[in-house]
């Protein structure tokens, strides 16, 4: 009888240990899911409206050259001049508007760069904050020399680390999948 009770007790101990491991693993997976940023709803609507703009294609990084920097500089300045800044009451992301907010600038720059041959996979929309803490979107170009920022608040193309921004979340090579900064 003692052997039978010992076997039952040992079996229960193993079962409890296995259950605790599964429970801890489930808690960890739930925490990871909560930490992973969701695709902004406005991006989902943008991709439905402009399907071709959200196709996942091309390299996830581009070689940094003087020619590429020249193209980035031209596009950054051209789009900054073409769009008049206007804060929006509704968060609607638009391509090449006459007036719009930071997401509209970033998406318009992304589109122009893709048309000029820059791989879409290397272009990321990033959410950050201005020095005053106001939510802000920028375009990040993943390059062999590091991340480069195109911003409607500046005509200068800068390395991300020199931009003063800390990315909170960013699209991946697939604009419908976002990652924490």
KOLTORVO-612852 format. One line per 4 residues: number of its first residue (from 1); their letters; for each residue x, y, z of N, C-alpha, C. Coordinates in steps of 0.001 Angstrom, whole numbers, plus 500000, padded with zeros to 6 digits. Layout:
N
NUM> A> X:Y:Z:X:Y:Z:X:Y:Z ~ ...
***
This chain:
181
1> XXXX> 500818:498811:500000:500000:500000:500000:500869:501263:500000 ~ 501957:501291:500713:502862:502442:500716:503455:502683:499335 ~ 503741:501579:498624:504292:501719:497268:503257:502373:496369 ~ 501976:501948:496534:500906:502513:495712:500741:504009:495994
5> XXXX> 500739:504428:497256:500618:505842:497626:501819:506641:497152 ~ 503004:506062:497259:504216:506733:496805:504157:506963:495301 ~ 503699:505958:494546:503585:506079:493086:502574:507149:492712 ~ 501440:507169:493429:500416:508189:493158:500958:509577:493469
9> XXXX> 501641:509718:494594:502206:511011:494983:503251:511468:493959 ~ 504083:510551:493505:505106:510885:492515:504446:511311:491195 ~ 503405:510589:490785:502675:510933:489567:502045:512304:489659 ~ 501466:512608:490827:500855:513925:491041:501915:515037:490982
13> XXXX> 503075:514780:491551:504153:515770:491543:504596:516060:490105 ~ 504755:514996:489300:505136:515170:487898:504058:515951:487157 ~ 502785:515603:487369:501679:516291:486721:501664:517773:487093 ~ 501858:518080:488366:501867:519479:488813:503035:520237:488180
17> XXXX> 504202:519600:488079:505365:520253:487481:505114:520538:485998 ~ 504533:519574:485304:504226:519771:483883:503200:520876:483698 ~ 502172:520880:484519:501129:521900:484435:501703:523278:484712 ~ 502590:523399:485695:503208:524686:486026:504044:525173:484844
21> XXXX> 504772:524256:484190:505581:524630:483029:504723:525127:481887 ~ 503618:524456:481617:502701:524877:480554:502100:526227:480896 ~ 501717:526398:482165:501118:527650:482600:502122:528797:482454 ~ 503382:528574:482857:504400:529617:482741:504646:529946:481275
25> XXXX> 504689:528921:480414:504908:529147:478998:503742:529915:478382 ~ 502518:529589:478771:501336:530288:478278:501378:531749:478719 ~ 501775:531998:479977:501880:533375:480457:502919:534137:479653 ~ 504067:533489:479370:505104:534141:478593:504585:534489:477188
29> XXXX> 503922:533554:476528:503379:533811:475187:502358:534929:475215 ~ 501521:534989:476245:500543:536076:476368:501247:537419:476521 ~ 502350:537444:477315:503096:538688:477495:503716:539135:476175 ~ 504283:538203:475414:504880:538542:474125:503818:539086:473181
33> XXXX> 502632:538458:473147:501548:538935:472283:501124:540346:472675 ~ 501065:540623:473985:500667:541963:474434:501730:542995:474064 ~ 503018:542595:474060:504098:543524:473770:504223:543805:472273 ~ 503881:542849:471412:503998:543044:469967:502978:544083:469514
37> XXXX> 503438:545137:468854:502504:546178:468441:501579:545698:467320 ~ 500395:546169:467366:499426:545855:466312:499642:546829:465156 ~ 499330:546392:463969:499378:547285:462814:498384:548415:463048 ~ 498812:549654:462894:497859:550758:463062:496658:550568:462127
41> XXXX> 495479:550795:462651:494250:550633:461875:494296:551476:460608 ~ 494822:552689:460715:494904:553567:459545:495780:552948:458449 ~ 496811:552190:458833:497665:551528:457840:496890:550418:457145 ~ 496094:549691:457898:495278:548625:457314:494317:549211:456278
45> XXXX> 493664:550308:456615:492753:550958:455658:493519:551507:454457 ~ 494695:552081:454702:495532:552598:453617:495860:551475:452627 ~ 496257:550322:453151:496637:549194:452282:495442:548627:451513 ~ 494258:548745:452073:493064:548326:451321:492791:549293:450169
49> XXXX> 492995:550576:450429:492727:551590:449408:493823:551618:448339 ~ 495080:551497:448761:496227:551559:447855:496973:550220:447893 ~ 496321:549187:447422:496845:547817:447518:498271:547688:446989 ~ 498539:548276:445853:499864:548178:445242:500966:548792:446090
53> XXXX> 500627:549768:446910:501612:550431:447769:502079:549537:448911 ~ 501343:548504:449186:501649:547663:450348:502166:546284:449971 ~ 502441:546072:448699:502993:544784:448276:504367:544611:448904 ~ 504630:543418:449396:505924:543123:450004:506846:542631:448900
57> XXXX> 507860:543418:448616:508793:543023:447564:510138:543722:447778 ~ 511156:543102:447234:512483:543702:447261:513257:543402:448530 ~ 514506:543778:448485:515422:543536:449602:514990:544298:450848 ~ 515316:543747:452004:514946:544398:453268:515951:545473:453661
61> XXXX> 517009:545607:452889:518012:546642:453116:518594:547016:451757 ~ 519061:548239:451631:519616:548718:450369:521046:549218:450636 ~ 521895:549106:449637:523286:549547:449786:523326:551075:449825 ~ 523997:551612:450833:524106:553063:450987:525211:553581:450066
65> XXXX> 524813:554427:449127:525753:555035:448179:525480:556530:448117 ~ 526392:557256:447507:526190:558694:447316:524972:558938:446429 ~ 524776:558078:445419:523607:558224:444532:522307:558026:445300 ~ 522279:557016:446173:521068:556786:446973:520808:557996:447872
69> XXXX> 521829:558528:448524:521633:559697:449394:521100:560889:448600 ~ 521554:561036:447376:521070:562125:446519:519572:561944:446235 ~ 519164:560708:445918:517749:560411:445649:516918:560649:446909 ~ 517389:560175:448058:516654:560368:449319:516488:561847:449614
73> XXXX> 517554:562618:449414:517512:564054:449666:516501:564746:448748 ~ 516521:564384:447469:515594:564994:446499:514143:564681:446852 ~ 513864:563419:447150:512484:563017:447470:512032:563680:448765 ~ 512880:563709:449771:512513:564317:451049:512121:565781:450849
77> XXXX> 512943:566522:450145:512671:567949:449917:511438:568159:449038 ~ 511326:567355:447955:510203:567516:447031:508864:567275:447727 ~ 508769:566199:448507:507503:565896:449192:507240:566922:450294 ~ 508281:567346:451002:508085:568361:452045:507520:569652:451455
81> XXXX> 507938:570000:450238:507417:571205:449570:506010:570985:449015 ~ 505724:569784:448554:504459:569508:447861:503253:569421:448793 ~ 503477:569043:450043:502365:568857:450994:502406:569972:452031 ~ 501273:570623:452232:501153:571618:453306:500729:570882:454567
85> XXXX> 501437:571167:455676:501089:570465:456913:499704:570885:457397 ~ 498903:569897:457757:497586:570121:458339:497320:568973:459307 ~ 497134:569312:460562:496761:568285:461538:495385:567746:461196 ~ 495195:566457:461438:493914:565830:461087:493128:565495:462341
89> XXXX> 491809:565657:462254:490959:565250:463376:490713:563748:463332 ~ 490704:563175:462128:490567:561727:461956:491895:561191:461433 ~ 492287:560017:461885:493562:559434:461491:493402:558665:460182 ~ 493448:559405:459069:493303:558802:457742:494617:559011:457004
93> XXXX> 495259:557903:456605:496536:557983:455916:496290:558038:454416 ~ 496900:559038:453769:496641:559314:452365:497945:559422:451593 ~ 497849:559176:450302:499007:559237:449423:498954:560512:448589 ~ 500031:561275:448634:500206:562494:447836:499065:563512:447964
97> XXXX> 498654:563845:449193:497597:564860:449335:498170:566273:449159 ~ 497306:567229:448975:497756:568630:448942:498149:569085:450340 ~ 497406:568595:451335:497744:568898:452727:497502:567640:453553 ~ 498290:567503:454610:498156:566310:455441:499107:566364:456613
101> XXXX> 499156:565252:457343:500038:565198:458500:501207:564254:458241 ~ 501978:563963:459279:503258:563270:459132:503167:561910:458438 ~ 502099:561151:458680:501970:559853:458009:501828:560035:456499 ~ 501102:561066:456097:500904:561332:454674:502235:561662:453989
105> XXXX> 503078:562440:454660:504405:562740:454126:505213:561439:453999 ~ 505248:560646:455056:506053:559420:455068:505597:558449:453973 ~ 504293:558254:453842:503772:557336:452824:504024:557852:451409 ~ 503923:559159:451220:504174:559749:449897:505655:559614:449526
109> XXXX> 506541:559789:450492:507978:559607:450242:508275:558145:449923 ~ 507652:557246:450649:507838:555809:450406:507424:555466:448970 ~ 506269:555954:448559:505759:555691:447220:506708:556240:446152 ~ 507180:557466:446329:508089:558085:445357:509394:557300:445254
113> XXXX> 509910:556841:446387:511165:556088:446364:511000:554734:445671 ~ 509864:554082:445899:509596:552815:445216:509549:553045:443708 ~ 508887:554126:443284:508807:554449:441854:510188:554727:441260 ~ 511123:555165:442103:512479:555461:441639:513406:554242:441756
117> XXXX> 512851:553097:442150:513638:551871:442168:514179:551425:443509 ~ 513870:552155:444580:514322:551721:445907:513431:550557:446331 ~ 514011:549448:446789:513198:548282:447166:512204:548613:448280 ~ 510948:548242:448072:509898:548512:449063:510231:547894:450420
121> XXXX> 510883:546735:450408:511218:546054:451660:512176:546824:452540 ~ 512905:547785:451966:513862:548564:452752:513256:549842:453329 ~ 511991:550109:453009:511327:551350:453426:510324:551061:454528 ~ 510469:551704:455654:509638:551432:456828:508997:552710:457369
125> XXXX> 507737:552603:457739:507059:553697:458429:507322:553481:459919 ~ 507779:554509:460595:508093:554389:462019:507299:555414:462821 ~ 506873:555002:464002:506169:555889:464930:507147:556251:466039 ~ 507248:557532:466286:508152:558064:467290:507437:559220:467994
129> XXXX> 508166:560128:468564:507570:561319:469176:508495:562508:468932 ~ 507898:563680:468810:508693:564902:468668:509363:565187:470013 ~ 510297:566128:470045:510932:566481:471321:509921:566917:472398 ~ 508762:567403:471975:507724:567802:472937:506787:566658:473313
133> XXXX> 507065:565463:472784:506260:564285:473135:505041:564054:472274 ~ 504900:564786:471177:503765:564609:470280:504029:563407:469376 ~ 503078:562467:469261:503281:561324:468362:503607:561806:466947 ~ 504537:561101:466305:505041:561543:465005:505458:560334:464176
137> XXXX> 505248:560407:462861:505657:559335:461950:506757:559833:461025 ~ 507688:558952:460734:508797:559248:459836:508975:558070:458881 ~ 509734:558277:457826:510105:557181:456933:511538:556793:457256 ~ 511757:555511:457492:513093:554989:457762:513509:554121:456575
141> XXXX> 514715:554359:456084:515279:553548:455011:516366:552684:455638 ~ 516192:551370:455528:517174:550413:456046:518300:550318:455025 ~ 519522:550686:455422:520645:550663:454496:521813:549878:455085 ~ 522781:549587:454217:523997:548892:454647:524813:549745:455614
145> XXXX> 524592:551050:455599:525308:551962:456488:524514:552366:457711 ~ 523360:551727:457943:522511:552070:459075:521191:552668:458611 ~ 520311:552895:459556:518987:553434:459243:519066:554934:458973 ~ 518358:555366:457908:518335:556768:457497:516896:557262:457584
149> XXXX> 516714:558515:458035:515386:559078:458290:515048:560182:457299 ~ 513819:560095:456753:513230:561180:455974:512060:561685:456804 ~ 512028:562991:457046:511102:563570:458009:510508:564863:457456 ~ 509223:565062:457670:508601:566309:457216:508990:567504:458085
153> XXXX> 509592:567267:459223:510004:568360:460103:511395:568889:459740 ~ 512047:568261:458748:513388:568676:458342:513633:568305:456883 ~ 514321:569178:456164:514712:568865:454793:516012:568065:454738 ~ 516680:567929:455886:517932:567172:455943:517638:565689:456164
157> XXXX> 518250:564833:455349:518170:563392:455546:519243:563051:456579 ~ 518828:562342:457631:519750:562072:458747:519798:560590:459078 ~ 520906:560175:459683:520963:558840:460254:520001:558814:461429 ~ 519348:557689:461639:518380:557589:462730:519007:557968:464062
161> XXXX> 520200:557473:464335:520836:557757:465634:521153:559235:465806 ~ 521262:560001:464714:521542:561434:464793:520268:562277:464695 ~ 519127:561620:464514:517873:562352:464290:517231:562874:465570 ~ 517597:562295:466695:516964:562672:467952:515702:561880:468240
165> XXXX> 515315:560998:467339:514106:560193:467518:514437:558836:468137 ~ 513500:558354:468908:513542:556993:469435:512301:556290:468896 ~ 512506:555290:468060:511397:554596:467413:510635:553775:468451 ~ 509319:553974:468485:508457:553211:469391:507963:551937:468723
169> XXXX> 507608:552044:467446:507234:550871:466657:507426:551215:465183 ~ 507605:550149:464381:507933:550367:462982:507380:549218:462150 ~ 506989:549546:460922:506564:548487:460013:507781:547630:459689 ~ 507513:546378:459366:508594:545499:458923:508707:545650:457408
173> XXXX> 509410:544736:456745:509464:544771:455285:508063:544649:454705 ~ 507168:544021:455448:505754:543943:455103:505053:545064:455871 ~ 504514:546082:455183:503918:547224:455886:502724:546879:456766 ~ 502186:545672:456628:501064:545263:457485:501537:544504:458730
177> XXXX> 502831:544374:458899:503389:543737:460101:504312:544738:460779 ~ 504044:545014:462033:504810:546006:462771:505573:545350:463909 ~ 506696:545967:464280:507525:545464:465371:507792:546601:466354 ~ 508083:546230:467585:508430:547232:468594:509771:547831:468244
181> X> 509948:549122:468572:511170:549839:468239:512302:549405:469077
***
